[in-house]
Each structure stands twice: as C-alpha cells, then as structure tokens.
C-alpha cells in the first residue's frame, strides 16, 4: 500500500532531487530503492528492535546510489548535509514527495525517532483516507454520531 501511495506522489530522491522511477523501484526484484528513513543500523546501535525500525512509517523511496551513500547514518547527519547543499525548502519539497510532512523534519533533525514516526504515521493515515475517497470532515462528523444502544424514545 505504501508503495502505491508513494508512486502516486511522484517521489523525489532526498539527496539529489532526481525523480524516482517508480516502475523500477516497485519491482518485486528490487529492494535497493526502499530506504529506512532512520536507517536500521543506526536504530540498532540505539537498541531499537527490528520490529520497531522495520515499519511502514520509516520507509521512503530513494535511488540505490543515495541509499548506499546514506547507509546507516543518523538522519540529523545526512539531512543537515542536504539543508546545507540544497536548502531547507528543497529538502521539504523532496520529503513531501515521499509523504513525509514538513513537521517531521524537525524531529528527524533531532534524531527523535518516536516523534518522527508519530508525525509521519498521522500524515500517512490522512493521505490514505484521502486517496480512498474519505473526506477528513466526513470522518470527524461520523465520529460525533451517537451510536449507543439506548433508545431516546423510552
């Protein structure tokens, strides 16, 4: 599901802004363009178990060259380099093309994995609902509907 959502957004490579070939990236035989935003090696060194690091909220698409360049570096490290070389606005544009909201950038720059996941997961859920044709306003109104078994006419 995430792959289809990312493909719909025409993802850009974080490091160089290159448009990612989603046909190639989403091929079953290809695993090099899937990137753990907080790399697994980085999280492992911080005692984060694989079950917590290998989650949908931590996956974006990258070119294989950029994936190799980032390797297991801290997000604060590789993202700061992008801000220096390309500017924060360009990085935000690239992140948004990968369904990473701008608010999550500050969490990533602080290497705050739980906050990054919270913000990204919330964003992914909203985007999935939008793509499924569910209006956020409709969701809020549905949540307000009284659905008890109590008959008000009794």
DAZIMO-V298364 format. One record per helix or strand of 3 or more residues. SS is the DSSP state (A for helix, B for strand). FROM is the first residue (numbers start at 0). LEN is the number of residues. If there is no record, write none. Layout:
SS,FROM,LEN  SS,FROM,LEN
This chain:
A,1,7  A,21,4  B,33,3  A,39,6  A,49,4  A,55,3  B,58,3  A,63,7  A,74,12  A,87,10  A,101,8  A,112,19  A,135,8
